[in-house]
Amino acid sequence: TTRGCPYACTFCSAPILSGKKLRHHSREYVLGNISKLYNDHGIREFHIVDDNFTQDIDYAKDIVRGIIGLKLDISLAMPNGIRMDYLDDELLRLLKEAGLYVVSIAVESGNDTILKAMRKGTTVKKMRQDIERIARNGLDIAAFFILGFPGETEETIKDTIRLSLELPLIRANYFTYLPLPGTESYRLLEESGEISNVNWDNFYFMSAAYTPRTVDRNTLLKLKRNAFLKFHLRPQVLIKNLLEIKLNL
């Protein structure tokens, strides 16, 4: 529905690929596409994959009210994630009414020093408050986390893992930091000479293509694997995810 991201997160290529200026499709265009896909092609789940759907909160509310007005039997997801500081109770209620079943958010780190280095523009305390607001409105929450960002230590990584286990999440997605060319963090790695630490043959979000100076690759991958298992094998999380599966028989 929109393109563009005005933020300056040092690890993210979105402002490079889609620009910093936010551009919108019209309400009529978005709703017309949803109606056509629903009526002509039998689509029943829609993913809004904007860089940040809620950046223009009034526009987002207008689109969601329009979706509700279509009176279609659909479910909604936003797998790219949305910024927590551009949510309010009204939008969350509208999203739930429209069929949104999970809110995807980018927590990234559980350490304020690393968040500052990432230029996330938030703090752990603020994110806890934002996540509490989402949970209070009865929506499930999935979160993204980055492990092994430049400057991290084993302790800061463990801060992130601890936070993920404390938050009211249904899913936690742990990625290793990827130095995307063109990003601010990539430029800083070039300047420091750490770009030599990148294994270009393993340039994937899950494979620890880069590791900070204080953490070796095997340790980082072990921390990621253990975090995933510890989070998702908790009985309350495992059962809830199993119950969320929809079977179209």
Backbone torsions as a table, in degrees:
resi	resn	phi	psi	omega
1	THR	NA	-28.3	177.5
2	THR	-137.7	164.0	170.7
3	ARG	-137.5	150.6	177.9
4	GLY	109.9	146.0	177.9
5	CYS	-145.2	120.5	-176.8
6	PRO	-84.2	-0.2	-174.9
7	TYR	-83.9	170.0	-172.8
8	ALA	-126.2	34.1	177.7
9	CYS	-55.6	127.2	-168.1
10	THR	-71.2	-15.9	-177.4
11	PHE	-98.8	-5.0	-166.6
12	CYS	-104.1	138.4	180.0
13	SER	-96.9	0.0	-175.5
14	ALA	-57.3	-47.3	-179.9
15	PRO	-64.2	-26.1	179.4
16	ILE	-75.1	-43.6	-174.2
17	LEU	-79.8	-38.1	-175.0
18	SER	-115.1	-0.5	178.5
19	GLY	87.2	160.4	-179.6
20	LYS	-87.6	-19.2	-179.2
21	LYS	-82.9	131.0	-179.9
22	LEU	-80.5	127.5	176.2
23	ARG	-121.5	147.0	-174.5
24	HIS	-119.7	143.4	159.4
25	HIS	-79.3	155.8	178.7
26	SER	-71.6	155.8	176.2
27	ARG	-56.3	-42.0	-177.6
28	GLU	-65.0	-38.9	180.0
29	TYR	-64.4	-46.7	-178.1
30	VAL	-63.6	-50.2	-177.1
31	LEU	-67.6	-34.1	177.4
32	GLY	-63.9	-40.0	177.6
33	ASN	-66.3	-41.6	178.8
34	ILE	-62.2	-45.6	-179.8
35	SER	-61.4	-43.2	-178.4
36	LYS	-65.3	-44.9	179.6
37	LEU	-64.3	-36.5	179.4
38	TYR	-69.9	-50.3	-172.7
39	ASN	-80.1	-36.6	-174.4
40	ASP	-94.7	-23.9	-173.0
41	HIS	-126.1	2.5	174.6
42	GLY	71.9	20.0	-180.0
43	ILE	-73.4	132.1	-177.7
44	ARG	-121.9	-7.1	173.9
45	GLU	-128.9	134.6	-177.4
46	PHE	-123.2	133.8	176.8
47	HIS	-109.7	124.4	173.4
48	ILE	-94.0	113.0	-170.6
49	VAL	-111.1	31.7	174.8
50	ASP	-59.4	157.1	170.9
51	ASP	-59.3	-37.5	177.1
52	ASN	-160.2	92.5	-175.3
53	PHE	-58.3	-32.6	-173.8
54	THR	-94.0	7.8	-179.4
55	GLN	-54.9	-46.4	172.8
56	ASP	-100.8	93.6	-169.4
57	ILE	-65.2	-33.7	178.4
58	ASP	-67.9	-40.9	176.4
59	TYR	-61.9	-44.7	-179.3
60	ALA	-59.6	-44.6	179.5
61	LYS	-62.8	-39.1	179.6
62	ASP	-63.4	-44.0	178.6
63	ILE	-63.7	-45.2	-176.9
64	VAL	-67.1	-40.4	175.5
65	ARG	-60.0	-39.0	177.7
66	GLY	-63.4	-40.9	177.6
67	ILE	-62.9	-43.0	177.6
68	ILE	-60.5	-41.4	-178.9
69	GLY	-65.0	-21.8	177.5
70	LEU	-69.9	-22.2	178.3
71	LYS	56.1	49.9	178.9
72	LEU	-103.5	149.6	178.0
73	ASP	-87.6	84.1	-175.5
74	ILE	-132.6	166.4	168.9
75	SER	-120.6	153.1	-176.8
76	LEU	-123.5	147.4	171.7
77	ALA	-144.0	156.4	177.5
78	MET	-130.8	75.0	-170.4
79	PRO	-65.3	-20.4	176.8
80	ASN	-73.8	-17.2	-178.3
81	GLY	92.4	159.9	177.9
82	ILE	-134.4	152.8	179.0
83	ARG	-75.5	129.7	-176.5
84	MET	-66.9	-28.8	-176.7
85	ASP	-80.4	2.5	173.0
86	TYR	-117.1	45.8	175.2
87	LEU	-130.4	145.7	168.5
88	ASP	-136.8	172.5	-175.2
89	ASP	-61.0	-37.4	-179.2
90	GLU	-63.1	-46.5	-179.9
91	LEU	-64.6	-40.1	179.1
92	LEU	-63.1	-40.5	177.5
93	ARG	-64.9	-41.5	178.5
94	LEU	-63.5	-43.6	-179.7
95	LEU	-61.0	-42.4	179.1
96	LYS	-64.7	-42.3	178.7
97	GLU	-63.0	-33.5	-178.5
98	ALA	-76.2	-13.5	177.5
99	GLY	116.0	8.1	177.9
100	LEU	-68.1	126.5	-176.3
101	TYR	-108.7	-13.3	176.1
102	VAL	-152.2	138.8	175.3
103	VAL	-100.2	120.2	176.7
104	SER	-95.4	128.8	-176.9
105	ILE	-131.0	154.5	-179.3
106	ALA	-106.4	92.3	176.9
107	VAL	-76.0	-46.5	175.4
108	GLU	73.7	-54.5	-177.1
109	SER	-143.7	151.8	175.6
110	GLY	-104.6	20.0	-178.1
111	ASN	-128.8	125.2	-174.5
112	ASP	-64.0	-33.9	179.1
113	THR	-64.6	-42.0	179.1
114	ILE	-70.2	-39.7	176.5
115	LEU	-59.1	-39.4	178.4
116	LYS	-66.1	-40.8	178.1
117	ALA	-65.0	-32.3	177.7
118	MET	-76.6	-14.4	-173.5
119	ARG	59.1	44.8	179.2
120	LYS	-74.3	-21.5	178.7
121	GLY	72.5	27.8	179.0
122	THR	-152.2	178.9	178.2
123	THR	-132.2	166.6	177.5
124	VAL	-60.1	-43.7	179.9
125	LYS	-60.1	-45.4	179.8
126	LYS	-64.0	-40.7	179.7
127	MET	-65.2	-38.0	176.8
128	ARG	-58.8	-42.7	179.7
129	GLN	-65.1	-42.6	-179.9
130	ASP	-64.9	-40.2	-179.6
131	ILE	-69.1	-35.6	175.8
132	GLU	-61.3	-38.8	178.5
133	ARG	-62.5	-44.7	179.7
134	ILE	-62.3	-48.0	-178.7
135	ALA	-62.8	-36.4	-179.9
136	ARG	-63.2	-25.8	178.9
137	ASN	-90.4	9.9	170.3
138	GLY	78.8	23.4	178.7
139	LEU	-106.4	139.9	173.2
140	ASP	-70.9	153.6	-174.6
141	ILE	-129.0	130.7	169.8
142	ALA	-116.2	143.2	-175.0
143	ALA	-131.8	149.6	176.0
144	PHE	-103.0	140.7	177.7
145	PHE	-133.9	142.6	176.5
146	ILE	-109.7	126.2	178.5
147	LEU	-112.7	133.6	176.6
148	GLY	90.7	27.1	176.5
149	PHE	-65.2	149.2	178.6
150	PRO	-51.2	132.5	-178.8
151	GLY	92.7	-6.6	-179.3
152	GLU	-74.8	156.5	171.4
153	THR	-122.6	173.6	177.4
154	GLU	-60.0	-34.6	-179.4
155	GLU	-68.5	-42.1	179.8
156	THR	-67.6	-34.4	175.6
157	ILE	-63.8	-41.9	178.7
158	LYS	-66.7	-31.4	173.8
159	ASP	-58.0	-44.1	179.9
160	THR	-64.2	-44.3	-179.0
161	ILE	-65.0	-41.8	178.4
162	ARG	-61.0	-44.2	179.7
163	LEU	-61.2	-42.9	-178.7
164	SER	-60.0	-33.0	-179.5
165	LEU	-79.3	-20.9	-179.1
166	GLU	-88.1	-25.6	-175.4
167	LEU	-78.0	152.9	179.9
168	PRO	-80.2	70.9	-175.7
169	LEU	-106.4	150.4	172.4
170	ILE	-93.5	-27.7	177.5
171	ARG	-144.2	147.4	174.8
172	ALA	-128.4	126.6	-179.3
173	ASN	-109.9	111.4	-177.3
174	TYR	-100.5	119.6	177.4
175	PHE	-116.9	149.1	170.2
176	THR	-87.1	148.2	-178.0
177	TYR	-58.9	135.6	178.3
178	LEU	-120.1	118.6	-179.2
179	PRO	-78.3	89.8	-177.2
180	LEU	-76.4	124.4	179.7
181	PRO	-55.9	136.8	-178.9
182	GLY	99.4	-17.1	-179.8
183	THR	-83.4	161.9	179.7
184	GLU	-62.3	-41.1	-178.7
185	SER	-65.6	-34.4	176.4
186	TYR	-63.9	-44.4	179.9
187	ARG	-60.5	-41.4	-179.9
188	LEU	-66.9	-35.1	176.2
189	LEU	-65.5	-37.2	176.7
190	GLU	-63.3	-44.8	-177.5
191	GLU	-64.6	-36.0	-177.5
192	SER	-85.9	-10.1	-177.3
193	GLY	85.8	-2.5	-178.4
194	GLU	-73.3	-10.3	178.5
195	ILE	-59.5	-20.5	177.5
196	SER	-69.0	-15.3	178.1
197	ASN	-79.7	-4.5	-176.5
198	VAL	-83.7	129.4	175.3
199	ASN	-96.7	99.2	-173.5
200	TRP	-69.4	-17.3	177.1
201	ASP	-77.4	-13.2	178.6
202	ASN	-121.7	42.4	-174.5
203	PHE	-83.2	71.6	-179.9
204	TYR	-135.2	154.8	-177.8
205	PHE	-62.7	-22.1	-173.5
206	MET	-102.6	-5.1	-165.5
207	SER	-110.1	9.0	178.6
208	ALA	56.7	58.1	177.3
209	ALA	-63.0	-29.6	176.7
210	TYR	-124.1	144.4	172.8
211	THR	-132.5	139.9	177.3
212	PRO	-62.3	163.8	-176.6
213	ARG	-61.5	-28.6	-173.6
214	THR	-96.2	1.5	-178.3
215	VAL	-134.2	125.9	178.5
216	ASP	-84.1	162.7	-172.8
217	ARG	-61.4	-43.9	-179.0
218	ASN	-62.2	-39.9	178.5
219	THR	-64.8	-43.3	-179.3
220	LEU	-63.2	-45.1	179.8
221	LEU	-66.2	-35.2	177.1
222	LYS	-66.6	-42.6	177.6
223	LEU	-61.2	-42.7	179.8
224	LYS	-64.4	-47.4	-179.7
225	ARG	-61.1	-46.2	-179.1
226	ASN	-64.7	-37.4	177.9
227	ALA	-62.4	-46.1	-179.6
228	PHE	-59.9	-47.1	-177.9
229	LEU	-67.5	-43.3	-178.3
230	LYS	-63.5	-39.3	179.9
231	PHE	-69.6	-53.5	-167.7
232	HIS	-83.4	-15.8	179.1
233	LEU	-92.9	2.6	172.2
234	ARG	-65.6	133.8	-173.5
235	PRO	-53.2	-42.9	-176.3
236	GLN	-67.2	-33.8	179.7
237	VAL	-76.4	-45.6	-179.1
238	LEU	-60.5	-46.6	-178.7
239	ILE	-65.2	-42.6	-178.9
240	LYS	-63.2	-41.1	178.6
241	ASN	-66.3	-38.5	177.8
242	LEU	-64.7	-39.2	179.7
243	LEU	-69.7	-21.2	-179.0
244	GLU	-78.9	-16.1	-177.4
245	ILE	-67.2	128.8	178.9
246	LYS	-104.7	124.2	178.5
247	LEU	-104.0	122.0	176.6
248	ASN	-98.4	88.3	-177.6
249	LEU	-95.4	NA	NA
